[in-house]
Amino acid sequence: MKRVVSVSLGGSDRNKSVEAEFLGEKFQIERIGTDGSIDKAIALIKELDGKVDAFGMGGIDLYIYIGRRRYVLRDATRIRKAATKSPMVDGTGVKQTFERTIVDYLKKEHGIDFKGKKVFDVCAVSRYGLAEALAESGAECVFGDLMFILGVGTPIRSLSMLGGIATVIAPAVTLLPIGMLYPTGEGQDEIKPKWEKFYEWADVLAGDWHYIHHHMPENVAGKMVITNTTTAKDVEFLKSRGITTLVTTSPDMEGRSFGANVIEGVIVALAGKRPEDMTSEDYLSMSKQMGLKPGVKQLN
C-alpha cells in the first residue's frame, strides 16, 4: 500500500486518514496538522522521510504563480528542505493543470455557465489556473489578493492588473512569515466578517477555503462556492449560511475533500517520478487516467 501524508500548518482538529484506490493501487492518505508550528512540521517530516511515498505541503504554498512568473515563499522553502528522501509537493502542479479544466467541466457536465456571473476570487495567486479559467469564461471577476493577503481594501479587476501589482510587491511579500499572510492553526477556525461588499456583490465565491471562511459575512445565501479542503463540518457551515452549490476541486473521500497537495502527492506516487521531472502533460494525463472530477454538492 502506498502512503501519502499531507503535513499541514493548519489545525490538528482537521486531521483525517482514509484509504483509497487509484489505478489499481491502494493508498493510505493522511492529513496531519501542526497547529501553525513550522518547527513541528519540519520534525514530523524528518521522522517520516523515506517511510512515505510522497509528502504534501499543507497550509502553505511553496510556489505562487502569476501568469508565467513563479515566486517562492521563504517559510515554505524551510519545510521543503526537511524532506530529503520522499518527494514533497505543494499542489501547484494540480492547480496549474487539472484545476484549469474545472470551469469547462462544470459547463459541459452540469450546465453551469460562468459568462456574465460575478465572481469574487479571494486569492488568485494561490489558484492561478482556476482564476484564469474563470476570467476566460466571461465572468466578471474581482480578485481579493490585496484584501486577504495584505488587508488592503483595493479590488483587482483583471489578471493583468494583478500581474502588474505582483511584480512590485511579490518579492517582498514572499519573505514575510506565513502567519502574517494566511490563517494557520487555531486561526483557521475564526470567522471575522470583512469585505462584506464584495461577498454580497458576488454570485460565486472562489478560491482558498480558509480565506473564504475566515471573512465570510452572514449574508451569502443563494451563492455558489468553488473551493477545496472542506470537512463535513465546513459543508454544514455553508449549508447553514444558505450557500446553494458547493464545488470542490478534488473529489469527496469519506466526507472530506483533500487539498491539491494530497492529489498531487498521489499523482507523483503513481507516476514514479520526482516532482521536478513532472510536466503539465503528466499531470493532465494522470488526472484523466485516475478519473479525477470535481465534487459538486447542492446544499440548499
LOKOLVO-696347 format. One record per residue (C-alpha): residue in three letters; residue number from 0; x, y, z. Coordinates in nm, 2 decimals, padded with zeros to 4 digits. Example, Ala and Ser with C-alpha at 12.3 -4.5 7.8 and 13.67 -1.06 7.14 Angstrom:
<nodes>
code:ALA&pos:0&u:01.23&v:-00.45&w:00.78
code:SER&pos:1&u:01.37&v:-00.11&w:00.71
</nodes>
This chain:
<nodes>
code:MET&pos:0&u:00.00&v:00.00&w:00.00
code:LYS&pos:1&u:00.13&v:00.34&w:-00.09
code:ARG&pos:2&u:00.12&v:00.62&w:00.17
code:VAL&pos:3&u:00.08&v:00.99&w:00.11
code:VAL&pos:4&u:00.10&v:01.22&w:00.41
code:SER&pos:5&u:00.00&v:01.59&w:00.40
code:VAL&pos:6&u:00.18&v:01.78&w:00.67
code:SER&pos:7&u:-00.02&v:02.10&w:00.73
code:LEU&pos:8&u:00.03&v:02.42&w:00.92
code:GLY&pos:9&u:-00.34&v:02.41&w:00.98
code:GLY&pos:10&u:-00.52&v:02.29&w:01.30
code:SER&pos:11&u:-00.49&v:01.93&w:01.42
code:ASP&pos:12&u:-00.86&v:01.92&w:01.47
code:ARG&pos:13&u:-00.90&v:01.88&w:01.09
code:ASN&pos:14&u:-00.68&v:01.57&w:01.07
code:LYS&pos:15&u:-00.81&v:01.28&w:00.86
code:SER&pos:16&u:-00.69&v:00.94&w:00.74
code:VAL&pos:17&u:-00.86&v:00.74&w:00.46
code:GLU&pos:18&u:-00.79&v:00.45&w:00.24
code:ALA&pos:19&u:-00.85&v:00.49&w:-00.14
code:GLU&pos:20&u:-00.77&v:00.31&w:-00.46
code:PHE&pos:21&u:-00.63&v:00.47&w:-00.78
code:LEU&pos:22&u:-00.54&v:00.28&w:-01.10
code:GLY&pos:23&u:-00.54&v:-00.04&w:-00.90
code:GLU&pos:24&u:-00.30&v:00.09&w:-00.64
code:LYS&pos:25&u:-00.42&v:00.11&w:-00.28
code:PHE&pos:26&u:-00.33&v:00.43&w:-00.09
code:GLN&pos:27&u:-00.33&v:00.54&w:00.27
code:ILE&pos:28&u:-00.39&v:00.91&w:00.27
code:GLU&pos:29&u:-00.34&v:01.12&w:00.58
code:ARG&pos:30&u:-00.36&v:01.48&w:00.67
code:ILE&pos:31&u:-00.17&v:01.58&w:00.99
code:GLY&pos:32&u:-00.19&v:01.94&w:01.12
code:THR&pos:33&u:00.08&v:02.10&w:01.33
code:ASP&pos:34&u:-00.14&v:02.39&w:01.46
code:GLY&pos:35&u:00.06&v:02.66&w:01.29
code:SER&pos:36&u:00.41&v:02.54&w:01.40
code:ILE&pos:37&u:00.67&v:02.52&w:01.13
code:ASP&pos:38&u:00.91&v:02.35&w:01.37
code:LYS&pos:39&u:00.66&v:02.07&w:01.44
code:ALA&pos:40&u:00.60&v:02.03&w:01.07
code:ILE&pos:41&u:00.98&v:02.00&w:01.00
code:ALA&pos:42&u:01.02&v:01.75&w:01.28
code:LEU&pos:43&u:00.73&v:01.53&w:01.16
code:ILE&pos:44&u:00.86&v:01.54&w:00.80
code:LYS&pos:45&u:01.21&v:01.43&w:00.92
code:GLU&pos:46&u:01.05&v:01.15&w:01.12
code:LEU&pos:47&u:00.85&v:01.02&w:00.82
code:ASP&pos:48&u:01.11&v:01.09&w:00.54
code:GLY&pos:49&u:01.18&v:00.78&w:00.34
code:LYS&pos:50&u:00.88&v:00.60&w:00.50
code:VAL&pos:51&u:00.62&v:00.76&w:00.28
code:ASP&pos:52&u:00.57&v:00.76&w:-00.10
code:ALA&pos:53&u:00.51&v:01.14&w:-00.11
code:PHE&pos:54&u:00.45&v:01.43&w:00.12
code:GLY&pos:55&u:00.20&v:01.70&w:00.07
code:MET&pos:56&u:00.27&v:02.05&w:00.20
code:GLY&pos:57&u:-00.05&v:02.19&w:00.35
code:GLY&pos:58&u:-00.15&v:02.53&w:00.49
code:ILE&pos:59&u:00.12&v:02.70&w:00.28
code:ASP&pos:60&u:00.22&v:02.72&w:-00.08
code:LEU&pos:61&u:00.58&v:02.66&w:-00.19
code:TYR&pos:62&u:00.51&v:02.85&w:-00.52
code:ILE&pos:63&u:00.27&v:03.12&w:-00.63
code:TYR&pos:64&u:00.21&v:03.19&w:-00.99
code:ILE&pos:65&u:00.11&v:03.50&w:-01.18
code:GLY&pos:66&u:00.10&v:03.41&w:-01.55
code:ARG&pos:67&u:00.44&v:03.26&w:-01.62
code:ARG&pos:68&u:00.61&v:03.42&w:-01.33
code:ARG&pos:69&u:00.68&v:03.20&w:-01.03
code:TYR&pos:70&u:00.76&v:03.32&w:-00.68
code:VAL&pos:71&u:00.88&v:03.11&w:-00.39
code:LEU&pos:72&u:00.77&v:03.15&w:-00.02
code:ARG&pos:73&u:01.06&v:03.16&w:00.22
code:ASP&pos:74&u:00.89&v:02.98&w:00.50
code:ALA&pos:75&u:00.78&v:02.70&w:00.26
code:THR&pos:76&u:01.14&v:02.65&w:00.15
code:ARG&pos:77&u:01.23&v:02.57&w:00.51
code:ILE&pos:78&u:00.97&v:02.30&w:00.51
code:ARG&pos:79&u:01.06&v:02.15&w:00.18
code:LYS&pos:80&u:01.42&v:02.11&w:00.28
code:ALA&pos:81&u:01.32&v:01.88&w:00.56
code:ALA&pos:82&u:01.23&v:01.61&w:00.31
code:THR&pos:83&u:01.55&v:01.46&w:00.15
code:LYS&pos:84&u:01.42&v:01.11&w:00.06
code:SER&pos:85&u:01.05&v:01.12&w:-00.01
code:PRO&pos:86&u:00.92&v:01.37&w:-00.27
code:MET&pos:87&u:00.73&v:01.67&w:-00.14
code:VAL&pos:88&u:00.47&v:01.86&w:-00.34
code:ASP&pos:89&u:00.25&v:02.17&w:-00.26
code:GLY&pos:90&u:-00.03&v:02.11&w:-00.51
code:THR&pos:91&u:00.09&v:02.37&w:-00.76
code:GLY&pos:92&u:00.12&v:02.11&w:-01.04
code:VAL&pos:93&u:-00.25&v:02.02&w:-00.99
code:LYS&pos:94&u:-00.36&v:02.38&w:-00.95
code:GLN&pos:95&u:-00.19&v:02.48&w:-01.27
code:THR&pos:96&u:-00.33&v:02.19&w:-01.48
code:PHE&pos:97&u:-00.63&v:02.00&w:-01.36
code:GLU&pos:98&u:-00.79&v:02.29&w:-01.18
code:ARG&pos:99&u:-00.79&v:02.49&w:-01.51
code:THR&pos:100&u:-01.03&v:02.23&w:-01.65
code:ILE&pos:101&u:-01.29&v:02.26&w:-01.38
code:VAL&pos:102&u:-01.48&v:02.56&w:-01.53
code:ASP&pos:103&u:-01.52&v:02.39&w:-01.86
code:TYR&pos:104&u:-01.62&v:02.06&w:-01.69
code:LEU&pos:105&u:-01.89&v:02.24&w:-01.49
code:LYS&pos:106&u:-02.04&v:02.39&w:-01.81
code:LYS&pos:107&u:-02.03&v:02.07&w:-02.01
code:GLU&pos:108&u:-02.14&v:01.83&w:-01.74
code:HIS&pos:109&u:-02.36&v:02.04&w:-01.51
code:GLY&pos:110&u:-02.48&v:02.33&w:-01.74
code:ILE&pos:111&u:-02.31&v:02.59&w:-01.52
code:ASP&pos:112&u:-02.21&v:02.88&w:-01.74
code:PHE&pos:113&u:-02.00&v:03.15&w:-01.58
code:LYS&pos:114&u:-02.04&v:03.40&w:-01.86
code:GLY&pos:115&u:-02.17&v:03.72&w:-01.70
code:LYS&pos:116&u:-02.15&v:03.58&w:-01.35
code:LYS&pos:117&u:-02.00&v:03.80&w:-01.08
code:VAL&pos:118&u:-01.71&v:03.61&w:-00.92
code:PHE&pos:119&u:-01.52&v:03.71&w:-00.60
code:ASP&pos:120&u:-01.20&v:03.51&w:-00.62
code:VAL&pos:121&u:-01.04&v:03.57&w:-00.28
code:CYS&pos:122&u:-00.68&v:03.50&w:-00.38
code:ALA&pos:123&u:-00.59&v:03.44&w:-00.74
code:VAL&pos:124&u:-00.22&v:03.38&w:-00.68
code:SER&pos:125&u:-00.29&v:03.07&w:-00.48
code:ARG&pos:126&u:-00.50&v:02.90&w:-00.75
code:TYR&pos:127&u:-00.40&v:03.09&w:-01.06
code:GLY&pos:128&u:-00.52&v:02.82&w:-01.30
code:LEU&pos:129&u:-00.88&v:02.84&w:-01.16
code:ALA&pos:130&u:-00.86&v:03.22&w:-01.17
code:GLU&pos:131&u:-00.75&v:03.23&w:-01.53
code:ALA&pos:132&u:-01.02&v:02.98&w:-01.63
code:LEU&pos:133&u:-01.29&v:03.19&w:-01.46
code:ALA&pos:134&u:-01.17&v:03.51&w:-01.63
code:GLU&pos:135&u:-01.16&v:03.34&w:-01.97
code:SER&pos:136&u:-01.51&v:03.21&w:-01.92
code:GLY&pos:137&u:-01.65&v:03.56&w:-01.94
code:ALA&pos:138&u:-01.72&v:03.60&w:-01.57
code:GLU&pos:139&u:-01.69&v:03.95&w:-01.42
code:CYS&pos:140&u:-01.41&v:03.89&w:-01.16
code:VAL&pos:141&u:-01.29&v:04.07&w:-00.86
code:PHE&pos:142&u:-00.96&v:03.93&w:-00.72
code:GLY&pos:143&u:-00.91&v:03.98&w:-00.35
code:ASP&pos:144&u:-00.54&v:03.92&w:-00.32
code:LEU&pos:145&u:-00.46&v:04.26&w:-00.17
code:MET&pos:146&u:-00.75&v:04.23&w:00.07
code:PHE&pos:147&u:-00.68&v:03.88&w:00.20
code:ILE&pos:148&u:-00.30&v:03.87&w:00.19
code:LEU&pos:149&u:-00.22&v:04.23&w:00.30
code:GLY&pos:150&u:-00.55&v:04.36&w:00.44
code:VAL&pos:151&u:-00.57&v:04.64&w:00.18
code:GLY&pos:152&u:-00.92&v:04.70&w:00.05
code:THR&pos:153&u:-00.84&v:04.75&w:-00.31
code:PRO&pos:154&u:-01.02&v:04.52&w:-00.56
code:ILE&pos:155&u:-00.82&v:04.39&w:-00.85
code:ARG&pos:156&u:-01.04&v:04.36&w:-01.16
code:SER&pos:157&u:-00.82&v:04.19&w:-01.41
code:LEU&pos:158&u:-00.53&v:03.94&w:-01.41
code:SER&pos:159&u:-00.32&v:04.19&w:-01.60
code:MET&pos:160&u:-00.37&v:04.43&w:-01.31
code:LEU&pos:161&u:-00.28&v:04.15&w:-01.07
code:GLY&pos:162&u:00.04&v:04.08&w:-01.27
code:GLY&pos:163&u:00.15&v:04.44&w:-01.26
code:ILE&pos:164&u:00.10&v:04.47&w:-00.88
code:ALA&pos:165&u:00.27&v:04.13&w:-00.82
code:THR&pos:166&u:00.59&v:04.23&w:-00.99
code:VAL&pos:167&u:00.62&v:04.52&w:-00.75
code:ILE&pos:168&u:00.52&v:04.36&w:-00.42
code:ALA&pos:169&u:00.56&v:03.98&w:-00.45
code:PRO&pos:170&u:00.94&v:03.97&w:-00.40
code:ALA&pos:171&u:00.89&v:04.13&w:-00.06
code:VAL&pos:172&u:00.57&v:03.95&w:00.04
code:THR&pos:173&u:00.72&v:03.61&w:-00.01
code:LEU&pos:174&u:00.98&v:03.69&w:00.26
code:LEU&pos:175&u:00.71&v:03.75&w:00.53
code:PRO&pos:176&u:00.62&v:03.49&w:00.79
code:ILE&pos:177&u:00.33&v:03.27&w:00.67
code:GLY&pos:178&u:00.13&v:03.37&w:00.98
code:MET&pos:179&u:00.11&v:03.73&w:00.85
code:LEU&pos:180&u:-00.03&v:03.61&w:00.52
code:TYR&pos:181&u:-00.26&v:03.32&w:00.59
code:PRO&pos:182&u:-00.47&v:03.18&w:00.87
code:THR&pos:183&u:-00.28&v:02.89&w:01.04
code:GLY&pos:184&u:-00.35&v:02.68&w:01.34
code:GLU&pos:185&u:-00.65&v:02.79&w:01.55
code:GLY&pos:186&u:-00.68&v:03.10&w:01.33
code:GLN&pos:187&u:-00.84&v:02.88&w:01.07
code:ASP&pos:188&u:-01.15&v:02.84&w:01.29
code:GLU&pos:189&u:-01.20&v:03.21&w:01.34
code:ILE&pos:190&u:-01.46&v:03.40&w:01.15
code:LYS&pos:191&u:-01.41&v:03.77&w:01.13
code:PRO&pos:192&u:-01.65&v:03.92&w:00.87
code:LYS&pos:193&u:-01.48&v:04.16&w:00.63
code:TRP&pos:194&u:-01.50&v:04.28&w:00.27
code:GLU&pos:195&u:-01.88&v:04.22&w:00.30
code:LYS&pos:196&u:-01.95&v:04.44&w:00.00
code:PHE&pos:197&u:-01.77&v:04.20&w:-00.23
code:TYR&pos:198&u:-01.91&v:03.89&w:-00.07
code:GLU&pos:199&u:-02.26&v:04.03&w:-00.11
code:TRP&pos:200&u:-02.19&v:04.15&w:-00.47
code:ALA&pos:201&u:-02.08&v:03.81&w:-00.60
code:ASP&pos:202&u:-02.28&v:03.52&w:-00.74
code:VAL&pos:203&u:-01.98&v:03.30&w:-00.69
code:LEU&pos:204&u:-01.72&v:03.29&w:-00.41
code:ALA&pos:205&u:-01.40&v:03.11&w:-00.53
code:GLY&pos:206&u:-01.05&v:03.03&w:-00.41
code:ASP&pos:207&u:-00.89&v:02.91&w:-00.09
code:TRP&pos:208&u:-01.13&v:02.78&w:00.17
code:HIS&pos:209&u:-00.96&v:02.93&w:00.47
code:TYR&pos:210&u:-00.97&v:03.28&w:00.32
code:ILE&pos:211&u:-01.33&v:03.24&w:00.22
code:HIS&pos:212&u:-01.43&v:03.11&w:00.56
code:HIS&pos:213&u:-01.22&v:03.35&w:00.76
code:HIS&pos:214&u:-01.40&v:03.66&w:00.65
code:MET&pos:215&u:-01.74&v:03.53&w:00.55
code:PRO&pos:216&u:-02.03&v:03.75&w:00.64
code:GLU&pos:217&u:-02.38&v:03.63&w:00.73
code:ASN&pos:218&u:-02.54&v:03.73&w:00.40
code:VAL&pos:219&u:-02.42&v:03.48&w:00.15
code:ALA&pos:220&u:-02.75&v:03.30&w:00.07
code:GLY&pos:221&u:-02.81&v:03.18&w:-00.28
code:LYS&pos:222&u:-02.44&v:03.18&w:-00.38
code:MET&pos:223&u:-02.20&v:02.92&w:-00.52
code:VAL&pos:224&u:-01.87&v:02.84&w:-00.36
code:ILE&pos:225&u:-01.57&v:02.69&w:-00.55
code:THR&pos:226&u:-01.30&v:02.58&w:-00.31
code:ASN&pos:227&u:-01.13&v:02.28&w:-00.16
code:THR&pos:228&u:-01.01&v:02.12&w:00.17
code:THR&pos:229&u:-01.36&v:02.12&w:00.32
code:THR&pos:230&u:-01.46&v:01.89&w:00.60
code:ALA&pos:231&u:-01.81&v:01.76&w:00.68
code:LYS&pos:232&u:-01.83&v:02.04&w:00.94
code:ASP&pos:233&u:-01.74&v:02.30&w:00.68
code:VAL&pos:234&u:-02.02&v:02.17&w:00.45
code:GLU&pos:235&u:-02.27&v:02.20&w:00.73
code:PHE&pos:236&u:-02.15&v:02.56&w:00.79
code:LEU&pos:237&u:-02.20&v:02.65&w:00.43
code:LYS&pos:238&u:-02.54&v:02.49&w:00.43
code:SER&pos:239&u:-02.64&v:02.69&w:00.74
code:ARG&pos:240&u:-02.53&v:03.01&w:00.56
code:GLY&pos:241&u:-02.76&v:02.94&w:00.27
code:ILE&pos:242&u:-02.50&v:02.86&w:00.01
code:THR&pos:243&u:-02.67&v:02.69&w:-00.28
code:THR&pos:244&u:-02.39&v:02.49&w:-00.45
code:LEU&pos:245&u:-02.05&v:02.37&w:-00.33
code:VAL&pos:246&u:-01.79&v:02.28&w:-00.59
code:THR&pos:247&u:-01.47&v:02.12&w:-00.45
code:THR&pos:248&u:-01.17&v:02.10&w:-00.68
code:SER&pos:249&u:-01.10&v:01.74&w:-00.57
code:PRO&pos:250&u:-01.34&v:01.46&w:-00.52
code:ASP&pos:251&u:-01.50&v:01.37&w:-00.19
code:MET&pos:252&u:-01.32&v:01.10&w:00.01
code:GLU&pos:253&u:-01.52&v:00.98&w:00.31
code:GLY&pos:254&u:-01.68&v:01.32&w:00.36
code:ARG&pos:255&u:-01.37&v:01.52&w:00.30
code:SER&pos:256&u:-01.22&v:01.70&w:00.00
code:PHE&pos:257&u:-00.84&v:01.68&w:00.05
code:GLY&pos:258&u:-00.61&v:01.96&w:-00.07
code:ALA&pos:259&u:-00.44&v:01.98&w:-00.41
code:ASN&pos:260&u:-00.12&v:01.89&w:-00.24
code:VAL&pos:261&u:-00.27&v:01.55&w:-00.15
code:ILE&pos:262&u:-00.39&v:01.48&w:-00.50
code:GLU&pos:263&u:-00.06&v:01.59&w:-00.64
code:GLY&pos:264&u:00.12&v:01.35&w:-00.40
code:VAL&pos:265&u:-00.10&v:01.06&w:-00.52
code:ILE&pos:266&u:-00.02&v:01.15&w:-00.88
code:VAL&pos:267&u:00.35&v:01.17&w:-00.82
code:ALA&pos:268&u:00.35&v:00.84&w:-00.63
code:LEU&pos:269&u:00.16&v:00.67&w:-00.92
code:ALA&pos:270&u:00.39&v:00.83&w:-01.18
code:GLY&pos:271&u:00.70&v:00.72&w:-01.00
code:LYS&pos:272&u:00.88&v:01.04&w:-01.09
code:ARG&pos:273&u:01.04&v:01.32&w:-00.89
code:PRO&pos:274&u:00.82&v:01.64&w:-00.88
code:GLU&pos:275&u:01.08&v:01.83&w:-01.07
code:ASP&pos:276&u:01.05&v:01.58&w:-01.36
code:MET&pos:277&u:00.68&v:01.61&w:-01.38
code:THR&pos:278&u:00.53&v:01.81&w:-01.68
code:SER&pos:279&u:00.19&v:01.97&w:-01.73
code:GLU&pos:280&u:00.11&v:01.69&w:-01.97
code:ASP&pos:281&u:00.20&v:01.43&w:-01.70
code:TYR&pos:282&u:-00.05&v:01.59&w:-01.45
code:LEU&pos:283&u:-00.33&v:01.62&w:-01.71
code:SER&pos:284&u:-00.27&v:01.26&w:-01.83
code:MET&pos:285&u:-00.26&v:01.11&w:-01.48
code:SER&pos:286&u:-00.57&v:01.31&w:-01.36
code:LYS&pos:287&u:-00.76&v:01.18&w:-01.67
code:GLN&pos:288&u:-00.65&v:00.82&w:-01.61
code:MET&pos:289&u:-00.75&v:00.85&w:-01.25
code:GLY&pos:290&u:-01.09&v:00.98&w:-01.34
code:LEU&pos:291&u:-01.05&v:01.29&w:-01.13
code:LYS&pos:292&u:-01.36&v:01.51&w:-01.12
code:PRO&pos:293&u:-01.45&v:01.80&w:-00.90
code:GLY&pos:294&u:-01.71&v:01.74&w:-00.63
code:VAL&pos:295&u:-02.05&v:01.91&w:-00.68
code:LYS&pos:296&u:-02.30&v:01.93&w:-00.40
code:GLN&pos:297&u:-02.64&v:02.10&w:-00.39
code:LEU&pos:298&u:-02.67&v:02.23&w:-00.04
code:ASN&pos:299&u:-02.99&v:02.44&w:-00.05
</nodes>
